[in-house]
Structures are given as C-alpha cells and as structure tokens.
C-alpha cells in the first residue's frame, strides 16, 4: 500500500509541475510577441527546466522505494510533505510571475487614459 501511495503522490506532483509549465509557456508567447515582460516573469520562464527536474528527482526516489522490500519501505508522509511543499512554493512564484504582465498591462492602460 505504501508503494501505491508513493506512486499516487508522484503522479499528482508531476501533473502539478506540468500545469505550471503550461502556464509559463503561455506567457512565453507574449514575450515572443514583443510585449514588455517584468523581470520576475522572465526569470521564471528561463527556469522552466526546473519543473522537469523536480518530478525526475521524485521519480528516482520512488524507484528507490519500489525496489526495497515491503517491510523496509519508508512512510509516505515525508515524501508527500516534500513534494507538495515544493509544488506550493514553485506554483506561488510562478503564478505571481504569470499575473505580473496582466498587472503591468492594466497599469499601462490606466495611465494612458
């Protein structure tokens, strides 16, 4: 059962990282269109490969867990806390970076009026 829960956590974590990747990819299209993008947004776009590395590291840990005997499998609570904590941290920064161009465009619109 512990091995199944590790796999379930890995799947949810990977889907979360993929969704953050997609949000940042949408902003990349704005950047290519020549619109000015804030610095934090550019930094997050440049560090998108981190969103691939995090699930890979989690998968390596899961393979290590799955290769162990059933009586020596570590509890899943620590793995859950580590993956979801890092997902919340990365997602909060990425969402802030995604909304900065919207705020910037709104301010430019208000100033132009």
Secondary structure, DSSP 8 states (H G I E B T S, - for coil): -HHHHHHHHHHHHHHHHHHHHHHHHHHHHHHHTT----HHHHHHHHTTTHHHHHHHHHHHHHHHHHTS-GGG---SHHHHHHHHHHHHHHHHHHHHHHHHHHHHHHHHHHHH-
